[in-house]
């Protein structure tokens, strides 16, 4: 049985041999933005790695801060 009640993959970004996946998920009526790395096992099956599930109420502000930090890192 899956942990999340609903999952929708918004996209993924390659990171070496892994991928970082952004998903809109929900559990017990509460929505989250889940950002998580996935790795591939010896059988080619994707396994979840480290990540964070941000409550929808703060996900936009966290995304704004990440954009700001990325912009400063490019300077």
C-alpha positions as CSV (number, residue, x, y, z in Angstrom):
1,X,0.0,0.0,0.0
2,X,1.3,3.4,-0.9
3,X,2.0,6.1,1.7
4,X,0.4,8.9,-0.3
5,X,-3.3,8.9,-1.1
6,X,-2.7,10.7,-4.4
7,X,0.5,11.4,-6.3
8,X,1.1,13.5,-9.4
9,X,4.6,13.9,-10.9
10,X,5.2,17.4,-12.0
11,X,8.7,16.8,-13.4
12,X,12.1,15.5,-12.8
13,X,15.7,16.7,-13.1
14,X,18.7,14.4,-13.7
15,X,21.3,14.5,-10.9
16,X,24.2,12.2,-11.8
17,X,22.9,8.7,-11.8
18,X,19.8,9.8,-9.8
19,X,16.9,12.0,-10.6
20,X,15.2,14.6,-8.5
21,X,11.4,14.4,-8.8
22,X,8.9,17.1,-7.9
23,X,5.4,15.7,-7.1
24,X,2.1,17.0,-5.8
25,X,1.0,14.6,-3.2
26,X,-1.8,14.3,-0.6
27,X,-2.5,12.4,2.5
28,X,-5.6,12.5,4.6
29,X,-6.9,15.5,2.7
30,X,-3.7,17.6,3.2
31,X,-1.6,18.5,0.1
32,X,2.1,18.7,-0.1
33,X,4.8,19.4,-2.6
34,X,7.3,16.5,-2.4
35,X,10.8,17.0,-3.7
36,X,12.8,13.8,-3.5
37,X,15.8,12.1,-5.1
38,X,15.3,8.6,-6.6
39,X,18.0,6.0,-7.5
40,X,17.8,2.9,-9.6
41,X,18.4,-0.5,-8.0
42,X,20.1,-3.4,-9.7
43,X,16.8,-4.5,-11.3
44,X,16.2,-1.1,-12.8
45,X,13.5,-0.2,-10.2
46,X,13.4,3.4,-8.9
47,X,13.8,3.7,-5.2
48,X,13.1,6.9,-3.1
49,X,16.0,8.6,-1.5
50,X,16.2,11.7,0.7
51,X,13.7,14.4,0.2
52,X,11.2,16.7,1.8
53,X,7.4,17.0,1.7
54,X,6.5,20.7,2.1
55,X,3.0,21.6,3.2
56,X,1.2,23.4,0.4
57,X,0.9,26.5,2.6
58,X,4.6,27.1,2.6
59,X,5.8,25.5,-0.6
60,X,5.5,28.7,-2.7
61,X,7.6,30.7,-0.3
62,X,10.2,28.0,-0.1
63,X,10.3,27.9,-3.9
64,X,10.8,31.7,-4.0
65,X,13.7,31.4,-1.6
66,X,15.3,28.6,-3.6
67,X,15.1,30.8,-6.7
68,X,16.7,33.7,-4.9
69,X,19.5,31.5,-3.6
70,X,20.1,30.0,-7.1
71,X,20.2,33.5,-8.6
72,X,22.8,34.7,-6.0
73,X,24.8,31.5,-6.6
74,X,25.2,32.3,-10.3
75,X,26.8,35.7,-9.5
